[in-house]
């Protein structure tokens, strides 16, 4: 482990050296290729050390923050941009160069230390190895065309996102999410990371200090999963909805209750999961998902449907009225049915709620009523004959 830490120190200095060479040498494309390789190796090395730290249950030392070399890369970017034809420091800073550079380095150290402590939360831009891979991909993409512009645009974007992430968490700012970018960063190196985990697992098996137990080791990778529960028709969030994740491998369950925005957050090991979504007044839904990266999904719940029977009779002789027109009005939408020989009109697959009902038949007075489908599903109307009503008025 000490050898790997020393190697990471040396690699960080190599990365900084390549930044210097890019700024001063006319053969920049050679050093550009070397810098891309150094960045990728730095990410791989950090991933290996992170896995070994978890496997051996080692505590992070004060000097282990230098493993990820973010501070040195920020320093290199500032040095490069402040030299040569760019001279960005004069454009963006009105203070002396040394003060600006010193302040940037101090903030970079604080940022790296903070993000390093958060690295155990899972994948994404919070993990330095993923930042290195994403940065390397930007550099490789711009190797033949506008290499320096692509590299330093990526540096600027990563630094800005990291600082915004820190400020968001320190000041508890809500409504800002970097989840899509975190997922993209995680996907860029997932296959390489799986290979490294296999290597680390093999190294653990060869360790003589640990007894060999015939127990299947669970996956070490932990991923964030966000479930958002909404109503199917209105897409409004459903607070207090119950979200249950059950591992298909171990049977272990985790339960979350949705917050005011309908959101429930999980941190679970990689694997196959059964997801159960429940909310009062809605149909229970079940899904199966394989969680292998940081991800999220919107789950839509529907209310259980009911049937409504509308019975129409003659008020004077208490006999069914066939062919009567029955209109059901729900949220400004209308459905029309005709009564059968028994004087009954049927409506099916209706959401349980308060509805208005209008009944009309030839020779009879029009009748109006309402029904709460959450409590009852039958409503009766007794229509009065128009001629008999007129005779009574006379």
QUILIN-V44453 format. One record per backbone hydrogen bond with DSSP energy under -1.0 kcal/mol. NH is the residue of the N-H (numbers start at 1). CO is the residue of the C=O. Records with the same first field share a line. If there is no record, write none. Layout:
NH=CO ; CO
This chain:
5=1
6=2
7=3
8=4
9=5
10=6
11=7
12=8
13=9
14=10
15=11
16=12
17=13
18=14
19=15
20=16
21=17
22=18
23=19
24=20
25=21
31=27
32=28
33=29
34=30
35=31
36=32
37=33
38=34
39=35
40=36
41=37
42=38
43=39
44=40
45=41
46=42
47=43
48=44
49=45
50=46
51=47
52=48
53=49
54=50
55=51
56=52
58=53
64=61
66=63
67=64
73=69
74=70
75=71
76=72
77=73
78=74
79=75
80=76
81=77
82=78
83=80
87=83
88=81
92=88
93=89
100=96
101=97
102=98
103=99
104=100
105=101
106=102
107=103
108=104
109=105
110=106
111=107
112=108
113=109
114=110
115=111
116=112
117=113
118=114
119=116
121=118
122=119
127=124
131=127
132=128
133=129
134=130
135=131
136=132
137=133
138=134
139=135
140=136
141=137
142=138
143=140
150=146
151=147
152=148
153=149
154=150
155=151
156=152
157=153
158=154
159=155
160=156
161=157
162=158
163=159
164=160
165=161
166=162
167=163
168=164
169=165
170=166
171=167
173=168
182=178
183=179
184=180
185=181
186=182
187=183
188=184
193=189
194=190
195=191
196=192
197=193
198=194
199=195
200=196
201=197
202=198
203=199
204=200
205=201
206=202
207=204
215=213
223=268
225=266
226=295
227=264
228=297
229=262
230=299
231=236
232=301
235=231
238=229
240=258
241=238
242=278
243=256
244=276
245=254
246=274
247=252
248=272
251=247
254=245
256=243
258=241
259=263
262=259
264=227
266=225
268=223
270=221
271=291
273=289
274=246
275=287
276=244
277=285
278=242
282=279
283=302
285=277
287=275
289=273
291=271
295=224
297=226
299=228
301=230
306=350
308=347
309=377
310=345
311=379
312=343
313=381
314=319
315=383
318=314
321=312
323=339
325=360
326=337
327=358
328=335
329=356
330=333
333=330
335=328
337=326
339=324
340=344
343=340
345=310
347=308
350=306
355=371
356=329
357=369
358=327
359=367
360=325
364=361
365=384
367=359
369=357
371=355
373=353
375=372
376=372
379=309
381=311
383=313
386=363
389=385
390=386
391=387
392=388
393=389
394=390
